[in-house]
């Protein structure tokens, strides 16, 4: 295992996995109606090699996932969004089997599943987006995701 940190995010990356944290400047209004003024953090942690140019929500990477792969994405939506109804949940969430769906992706890929949670930590608003290479294996792979989430800290 190795630690990955940047932009006030610290997470433990399992051995053999890849991870990255980067900041990006949002342009225009967000779903909350506010324009962002500070760069927002994006984190990817994947059980497979992340291709160059992977999109914020995993575009370009999810198409390469096998049925045993996982992708954990954390996308910051800016301090202006913190505490709004969409981001009202406080604290880093954990996943249950009931959170996993085959229809929550931008682009549906046969056999894959995902989960999406919105939350606020330390005045910062985030979306947690997790892609499971296999819906059928979700019960076995949720503990791996939750171990990563337990290691995650946001300042």
SENULO-386192 format. One line per 4 residues: number of its first residue (from 1); for each residue x, y, z of N, C-alpha, C, O. Coordinates in nm, 2 decimals, padded with zeros to 4 digits. Layout:
REM residues N
NUM) X/Y/Z/X/Y/Z/X/Y/Z/X/Y/Z | ...
END
This chain:
REM residues 155
1) 00.08/-00.12/00.00/00.00/00.00/00.00/00.09/00.12/00.00/00.20/00.12/00.05 | 00.03/00.23/-00.06/00.10/00.36/-00.06/00.00/00.47/-00.03/-00.12/00.45/-00.05 | 00.05/00.58/00.02/-00.03/00.70/00.05/-00.02/00.79/-00.07/00.08/00.81/-00.14 | -00.14/00.85/-00.10/-00.15/00.95/-00.21/-00.21/01.07/-00.14/-00.31/01.06/-00.07
5) -00.15/01.19/-00.17/-00.21/01.31/-00.11/-00.19/01.43/-00.20/-00.09/01.44/-00.28 | -00.29/01.52/-00.19/-00.28/01.64/-00.27/-00.42/01.71/-00.26/-00.52/01.65/-00.24 | -00.42/01.84/-00.27/-00.54/01.92/-00.26/-00.62/01.90/-00.14/-00.74/01.90/-00.14 | -00.55/01.87/-00.03/-00.62/01.84/00.10/-00.69/01.71/00.11/-00.77/01.68/00.20
9) -00.65/01.61/00.02/-00.71/01.48/00.02/-00.59/01.38/00.04/-00.48/01.40/-00.01 | -00.61/01.29/00.13/-00.51/01.19/00.16/-00.58/01.05/00.16/-00.69/01.03/00.23 | -00.53/00.95/00.09/-00.59/00.82/00.08/-00.48/00.72/00.07/-00.37/00.74/00.02 | -00.51/00.60/00.11/-00.42/00.48/00.10/-00.46/00.41/-00.03/-00.58/00.37/-00.04
13) -00.37/00.38/-00.11/-00.39/00.31/-00.24/-00.34/00.17/-00.22/-00.22/00.15/-00.19 | -00.43/00.07/-00.24/-00.39/-00.07/-00.23/-00.27/-00.10/-00.32/-00.25/-00.05/-00.43 | -00.19/-00.20/-00.28/-00.08/-00.25/-00.36/-00.12/-00.29/-00.49/-00.22/-00.36/-00.51 | -00.05/-00.25/-00.60/-00.08/-00.29/-00.73/-00.18/-00.20/-00.80/-00.22/-00.22/-00.92
17) -00.24/-00.11/-00.73/-00.34/-00.01/-00.78/-00.27/00.11/-00.83/-00.16/00.14/-00.79 | -00.34/00.20/-00.90/-00.30/00.33/-00.94/-00.38/00.43/-00.88/-00.50/00.41/-00.86 | -00.33/00.55/-00.86/-00.40/00.66/-00.81/-00.35/00.79/-00.85/-00.23/00.80/-00.88 | -00.43/00.89/-00.86/-00.39/01.03/-00.89/-00.49/01.13/-00.83/-00.60/01.10/-00.81
21) -00.43/01.24/-00.79/-00.51/01.35/-00.75/-00.47/01.48/-00.83/-00.35/01.50/-00.84 | -00.56/01.55/-00.88/-00.53/01.67/-00.95/-00.64/01.78/-00.92/-00.74/01.74/-00.87 | -00.60/01.90/-00.95/-00.70/02.01/-00.94/-00.74/02.06/-01.07/-00.66/02.07/-01.17 | -00.86/02.10/-01.08/-00.91/02.16/-01.21/-01.00/02.28/-01.18/-01.07/02.28/-01.08
25) -01.00/02.37/-01.27/-01.08/02.49/-01.25/-01.21/02.47/-01.32/-01.21/02.44/-01.44 | -01.32/02.48/-01.25/-01.45/02.47/-01.32/-01.49/02.60/-01.39/-01.44/02.71/-01.36 | -01.56/02.58/-01.50/-01.60/02.70/-01.58/-01.76/02.70/-01.58/-01.82/02.60/-01.59 | -01.81/02.82/-01.55/-01.96/02.83/-01.56/-02.03/02.79/-01.43/-01.96/02.73/-01.34
29) -02.16/02.80/-01.43/-02.23/02.76/-01.31/-02.24/02.61/-01.29/-02.24/02.54/-01.39 | -02.24/02.57/-01.17/-02.26/02.43/-01.13/-02.40/02.40/-01.12/-02.49/02.49/-01.12 | -02.44/02.28/-01.09/-02.58/02.24/-01.07/-02.65/02.32/-00.96/-02.77/02.34/-00.95 | -02.56/02.37/-00.86/-02.62/02.44/-00.75/-02.64/02.59/-00.79/-02.70/02.66/-00.71
33) -02.60/02.63/-00.91/-02.62/02.77/-00.96/-02.50/02.86/-00.93/-02.51/02.97/-00.97 | -02.40/02.81/-00.86/-02.29/02.89/-00.82/-02.17/02.87/-00.92/-02.15/02.75/-00.96 | -02.10/02.97/-00.96/-01.98/02.95/-01.04/-01.87/02.93/-00.94/-01.86/03.00/-00.83 | -01.78/02.84/-00.97/-01.66/02.81/-00.88/-01.55/02.91/-00.90/-01.53/02.96/-01.01
37) -01.49/02.95/-00.79/-01.38/03.04/-00.80/-01.24/02.98/-00.76/-01.14/03.04/-00.79 | -01.24/02.86/-00.70/-01.12/02.79/-00.66/-01.11/02.66/-00.74/-01.21/02.61/-00.78 | -00.99/02.61/-00.77/-00.97/02.48/-00.83/-01.04/02.37/-00.74/-01.03/02.38/-00.62 | -01.10/02.28/-00.81/-01.16/02.16/-00.74/-01.07/02.04/-00.76/-01.01/02.02/-00.86
41) -01.07/01.96/-00.65/-00.99/01.84/-00.65/-01.06/01.72/-00.72/-01.19/01.71/-00.71 | -00.99/01.64/-00.79/-01.04/01.52/-00.85/-00.94/01.40/-00.81/-00.82/01.42/-00.82 | -00.99/01.29/-00.76/-00.91/01.18/-00.72/-00.96/01.06/-00.80/-01.08/01.03/-00.81 | -00.87/00.98/-00.85/-00.90/00.85/-00.91/-00.81/00.74/-00.84/-00.69/00.76/-00.82
45) -00.87/00.64/-00.80/-00.80/00.52/-00.75/-00.86/00.40/-00.82/-00.98/00.37/-00.82 | -00.77/00.33/-00.89/-00.81/00.22/-00.98/-00.73/00.09/-00.96/-00.61/00.10/-00.93 | -00.80/-00.02/-00.97/-00.73/-00.15/-00.96/-00.67/-00.19/-01.10/-00.62/-00.30/-01.11 | -00.67/-00.10/-01.19/-00.61/-00.13/-01.33/-00.54/-00.01/-01.37/-00.56/00.10/-01.31
49) -00.46/-00.01/-01.48/-00.38/00.10/-01.52/-00.48/00.21/-01.58/-00.56/00.18/-01.67 | -00.46/00.33/-01.53/-00.54/00.44/-01.58/-00.48/00.50/-01.70/-00.36/00.54/-01.70 | -00.55/00.50/-01.81/-00.50/00.56/-01.94/-00.48/00.71/-01.93/-00.55/00.78/-01.85 | -00.39/00.76/-02.00/-00.37/00.91/-02.01/-00.50/00.97/-02.06/-00.57/00.92/-02.14
53) -00.53/01.09/-02.01/-00.65/01.16/-02.05/-00.78/01.10/-01.99/-00.89/01.14/-02.05 | -00.78/01.02/-01.89/-00.90/00.97/-01.83/-00.98/01.09/-01.78/-00.93/01.18/-01.72 | -01.11/01.08/-01.81/-01.20/01.19/-01.78/-01.23/01.19/-01.63/-01.20/01.10/-01.56 | -01.28/01.30/-01.58/-01.30/01.32/-01.44/-01.38/01.21/-01.38/-01.35/01.16/-01.27
57) -01.49/01.16/-01.45/-01.57/01.05/-01.40/-01.53/00.92/-01.46/-01.61/00.82/-01.45 | -01.41/00.91/-01.51/-01.35/00.78/-01.55/-01.37/00.75/-01.70/-01.34/00.64/-01.74 | -01.42/00.85/-01.78/-01.43/00.83/-01.92/-01.30/00.79/-01.98/-01.20/00.86/-01.95 | -01.30/00.69/-02.07/-01.17/00.64/-02.13/-01.11/00.53/-02.05/-01.03/00.46/-02.10
61) -01.14/00.52/-01.92/-01.09/00.42/-01.83/-01.19/00.31/-01.81/-01.16/00.19/-01.82 | -01.32/00.34/-01.79/-01.42/00.24/-01.76/-01.44/00.14/-01.87/-01.47/00.03/-01.85 | -01.41/00.19/-01.99/-01.42/00.10/-02.11/-01.32/-00.01/-02.11/-01.33/-00.11/-02.18 | -01.21/00.01/-02.03/-01.10/-00.09/-02.03/-01.11/-00.18/-01.91/-01.03/-00.27/-01.89
65) -01.21/-00.16/-01.82/-01.22/-00.24/-01.70/-01.26/-00.38/-01.73/-01.34/-00.41/-01.82 | -01.21/-00.48/-01.65/-01.25/-00.61/-01.66/-01.35/-00.63/-01.55/-01.38/-00.54/-01.47 | -01.41/-00.75/-01.54/-01.51/-00.78/-01.44/-01.46/-00.78/-01.29/-01.54/-00.79/-01.20 | -01.33/-00.78/-01.28/-01.27/-00.78/-01.14/-01.22/-00.64/-01.10/-01.17/-00.62/-00.99
69) -01.23/-00.54/-01.19/-01.18/-00.41/-01.16/-01.27/-00.32/-01.09/-01.39/-00.34/-01.09 | -01.21/-00.22/-01.02/-01.28/-00.12/-00.95/-01.22/00.02/-00.98/-01.10/00.03/-01.00 | -01.30/00.12/-00.98/-01.26/00.26/-01.00/-01.33/00.34/-00.90/-01.45/00.35/-00.89 | -01.25/00.41/-00.81/-01.31/00.50/-00.71/-01.27/00.64/-00.75/-01.16/00.68/-00.77
73) -01.38/00.73/-00.77/-01.36/00.87/-00.81/-01.41/00.96/-00.70/-01.52/00.93/-00.65 | -01.34/01.06/-00.67/-01.39/01.16/-00.58/-01.37/01.29/-00.65/-01.27/01.33/-00.69 | -01.49/01.37/-00.67/-01.49/01.49/-00.75/-01.54/01.60/-00.66/-01.66/01.60/-00.62 | -01.46/01.70/-00.64/-01.50/01.82/-00.56/-01.59/01.91/-00.64/-01.56/01.94/-00.76
77) -01.69/01.96/-00.58/-01.79/02.05/-00.64/-01.78/02.19/-00.59/-01.86/02.28/-00.63 | -01.68/02.22/-00.50/-01.66/02.36/-00.45/-01.73/02.39/-00.33/-01.83/02.34/-00.29 | -01.67/02.48/-00.25/-01.72/02.52/-00.12/-01.86/02.59/-00.13/-01.93/02.58/-00.03 | -01.89/02.65/-00.24/-02.02/02.71/-00.26/-02.13/02.61/-00.25/-02.25/02.64/-00.22
81) -02.10/02.49/-00.29/-02.20/02.38/-00.29/-02.22/02.31/-00.16/-02.32/02.25/-00.13 | -02.12/02.33/-00.07/-02.13/02.26/00.06/-02.25/02.30/00.14/-02.29/02.42/00.15 | -02.32/02.20/00.19/-02.44/02.22/00.27/-02.56/02.24/00.20/-02.67/02.25/00.26 | -02.56/02.25/00.06/-02.68/02.27/-00.02/-02.75/02.13/-00.01/-02.69/02.03/00.03
85) -02.88/02.13/-00.05/-02.96/02.00/-00.03/-02.89/01.88/-00.10/-02.89/01.77/-00.04 | -02.83/01.89/-00.21/-02.77/01.78/-00.28/-02.65/01.73/-00.19/-02.62/01.61/-00.19 | -02.58/01.82/-00.13/-02.46/01.78/-00.05/-02.48/01.79/00.10/-02.39/01.81/00.17 | -02.60/01.77/00.14/-02.64/01.78/00.28/-02.58/01.68/00.37/-02.56/01.70/00.49
89) -02.55/01.56/00.32/-02.49/01.45/00.40/-02.35/01.49/00.45/-02.27/01.53/00.37 | -02.33/01.48/00.58/-02.20/01.51/00.63/-02.11/01.39/00.65/-02.16/01.29/00.70 | -01.99/01.40/00.61/-01.89/01.29/00.64/-01.87/01.20/00.51/-01.96/01.20/00.42 | -01.76/01.13/00.51/-01.73/01.04/00.40/-01.82/00.92/00.41/-01.82/00.85/00.51
93) -01.89/00.89/00.30/-01.99/00.78/00.31/-01.92/00.64/00.29/-01.81/00.63/00.26 | -02.00/00.54/00.32/-01.96/00.40/00.30/-02.07/00.35/00.21/-02.18/00.40/00.20 | -02.04/00.24/00.13/-02.13/00.18/00.04/-02.19/00.05/00.10/-02.13/-00.02/00.17 | -02.32/00.02/00.06/-02.38/-00.10/00.09/-02.42/-00.16/-00.05/-02.42/-00.09/-00.15
97) -02.46/-00.29/-00.05/-02.51/-00.35/-00.17/-02.63/-00.28/-00.23/-02.64/-00.27/-00.35 | -02.71/-00.22/-00.15/-02.83/-00.15/-00.20/-02.79/-00.02/-00.27/-02.87/00.03/-00.35 | -02.67/00.03/-00.25/-02.63/00.15/-00.32/-02.59/00.13/-00.47/-02.58/00.22/-00.54 | -02.56/00.01/-00.50/-02.51/-00.03/-00.63/-02.62/-00.05/-00.73/-02.72/-00.11/-00.71
101) -02.60/00.02/-00.85/-02.70/00.01/-00.96/-02.63/-00.01/-01.09/-02.51/00.02/-01.11 | -02.70/-00.07/-01.18/-02.65/-00.09/-01.32/-02.69/00.03/-01.41/-02.66/00.02/-01.53 | -02.76/00.13/-01.36/-02.81/00.23/-01.44/-02.76/00.37/-01.40/-02.82/00.47/-01.45 | -02.66/00.38/-01.32/-02.62/00.52/-01.27/-02.50/00.57/-01.35/-02.44/00.67/-01.31
105) -02.46/00.51/-01.46/-02.35/00.55/-01.54/-02.39/00.65/-01.64/-02.50/00.66/-01.68 | -02.29/00.73/-01.69/-02.31/00.82/-01.80/-02.34/00.74/-01.93/-02.43/00.76/-02.00 | -02.26/00.63/-01.94/-02.27/00.54/-02.05/-02.28/00.40/-01.99/-02.18/00.36/-01.93 | -02.39/00.33/-02.02/-02.40/00.20/-01.97/-02.31/00.10/-02.04/-02.31/00.09/-02.16
109) -02.24/00.02/-01.96/-02.15/-00.08/-02.01/-02.20/-00.22/-01.95/-02.21/-00.23/-01.83 | -02.23/-00.31/-02.04/-02.29/-00.44/-02.00/-02.21/-00.50/-01.89/-02.08/-00.52/-01.90 | -02.27/-00.54/-01.78/-02.21/-00.61/-01.67/-02.16/-00.52/-01.56/-02.15/-00.56/-01.44 | -02.13/-00.39/-01.59/-02.08/-00.30/-01.49/-02.19/-00.24/-01.41/-02.31/-00.24/-01.45
113) -02.15/-00.19/-01.29/-02.24/-00.12/-01.20/-02.17/00.00/-01.14/-02.05/00.01/-01.15 | -02.25/00.08/-01.07/-02.19/00.19/-01.00/-02.27/00.24/-00.89/-02.38/00.20/-00.86 | -02.21/00.34/-00.82/-02.27/00.40/-00.70/-02.23/00.55/-00.70/-02.12/00.58/-00.74 | -02.32/00.63/-00.66/-02.29/00.78/-00.65/-02.35/00.83/-00.52/-02.46/00.81/-00.49
117) -02.26/00.90/-00.45/-02.30/00.96/-00.32/-02.25/01.11/-00.32/-02.14/01.13/-00.36 | -02.33/01.20/-00.27/-02.29/01.34/-00.25/-02.28/01.37/-00.11/-02.37/01.33/-00.03 | -02.18/01.45/-00.07/-02.16/01.47/00.07/-02.07/01.59/00.09/-02.01/01.65/00.00 | -02.06/01.64/00.22/-01.98/01.75/00.26/-01.89/01.71/00.37/-01.93/01.64/00.46
121) -01.76/01.75/00.36/-01.66/01.73/00.47/-01.58/01.86/00.48/-01.53/01.92/00.38 | -01.57/01.91/00.60/-01.49/02.03/00.63/-01.52/02.15/00.54/-01.43/02.22/00.49 | -01.65/02.17/00.51/-01.69/02.28/00.43/-01.67/02.26/00.28/-01.68/02.36/00.20 | -01.63/02.14/00.24/-01.60/02.11/00.10/-01.71/02.00/00.05/-01.74/01.91/00.12
125) -01.76/02.03/-00.07/-01.87/01.94/-00.13/-01.80/01.84/-00.23/-01.72/01.88/-00.31 | -01.84/01.72/-00.22/-01.79/01.61/-00.31/-01.89/01.52/-00.36/-02.00/01.50/-00.30 | -01.86/01.46/-00.47/-01.94/01.35/-00.53/-01.84/01.23/-00.52/-01.73/01.23/-00.58 | -01.88/01.12/-00.46/-01.81/00.99/-00.47/-01.88/00.91/-00.58/-02.00/00.89/-00.58
129) -01.80/00.87/-00.67/-01.85/00.79/-00.78/-01.77/00.66/-00.79/-01.65/00.67/-00.81 | -01.83/00.55/-00.78/-01.75/00.42/-00.79/-01.81/00.33/-00.90/-01.93/00.32/-00.91 | -01.72/00.28/-00.98/-01.75/00.19/-01.09/-01.71/00.05/-01.05/-01.59/00.03/-01.02 | -01.80/-00.04/-01.06/-01.77/-00.19/-01.03/-01.76/-00.26/-01.17/-01.86/-00.25/-01.25
133) -01.65/-00.33/-01.19/-01.64/-00.40/-01.32/-01.75/-00.51/-01.34/-01.78/-00.55/-01.45 | -01.80/-00.55/-01.22/-01.91/-00.65/-01.23/-02.01/-00.63/-01.12/-01.98/-00.62/-01.00 | -02.14/-00.62/-01.17/-02.25/-00.60/-01.08/-02.26/-00.73/-00.99/-02.29/-00.73/-00.88 | -02.24/-00.85/-01.06/-02.26/-00.98/-00.99/-02.16/-00.99/-00.88/-02.18/-01.06/-00.78
137) -02.04/-00.93/-00.89/-01.93/-00.94/-00.78/-01.94/-00.83/-00.68/-01.85/-00.83/-00.59 | -02.04/-00.74/-00.68/-02.04/-00.63/-00.60/-02.03/-00.66/-00.45/-01.97/-00.59/-00.37 | -02.09/-00.77/-00.40/-02.09/-00.81/-00.26/-01.95/-00.84/-00.22/-01.91/-00.82/-00.10 | -01.87/-00.89/-00.31/-01.73/-00.92/-00.27/-01.63/-00.80/-00.28/-01.53/-00.80/-00.22
141) -01.67/-00.70/-00.36/-01.58/-00.59/-00.39/-01.62/-00.46/-00.31/-01.53/-00.38/-00.29 | -01.74/-00.46/-00.25/-01.77/-00.34/-00.17/-01.68/-00.33/-00.05/-01.64/-00.22/-00.02 | -01.64/-00.44/00.02/-01.54/-00.42/00.13/-01.41/-00.35/00.09/-01.35/-00.28/00.17 | -01.37/-00.38/-00.03/-01.24/-00.32/-00.08/-01.26/-00.17/-00.09/-01.18/-00.09/-00.05
145) -01.38/-00.13/-00.15/-01.41/00.01/-00.17/-01.42/00.08/-00.03/-01.36/00.19/-00.01 | -01.49/00.02/00.06/-01.50/00.07/00.20/-01.37/00.08/00.27/-01.35/00.17/00.35 | -01.28/-00.01/00.25/-01.14/00.00/00.31/-01.07/00.13/00.26/-01.01/00.20/00.33 | -01.09/00.15/00.13/-01.03/00.28/00.07/-01.09/00.40/00.13/-01.03/00.49/00.17
149) -01.23/00.40/00.14/-01.30/00.51/00.20/-01.26/00.53/00.35/-01.25/00.65/00.39 | -01.24/00.43/00.42/-01.19/00.44/00.56/-01.06/00.51/00.57/-01.03/00.57/00.67 | -00.97/00.49/00.47/-00.84/00.54/00.47/-00.84/00.69/00.43/-00.74/00.76/00.44 | -00.95/00.73/00.37/-00.96/00.87/00.31/-00.98/00.98/00.42/-01.06/00.96/00.50
153) -00.90/01.08/00.40/-00.92/01.20/00.49/-00.92/01.32/00.40/-00.85/01.33/00.30 | -01.00/01.42/00.44/-01.02/01.54/00.36/-01.00/01.66/00.46/-01.07/01.66/00.56 | -00.91/01.75/00.43/-00.90/01.87/00.52/-00.94/02.00/00.45/-00.93/02.10/00.51
END
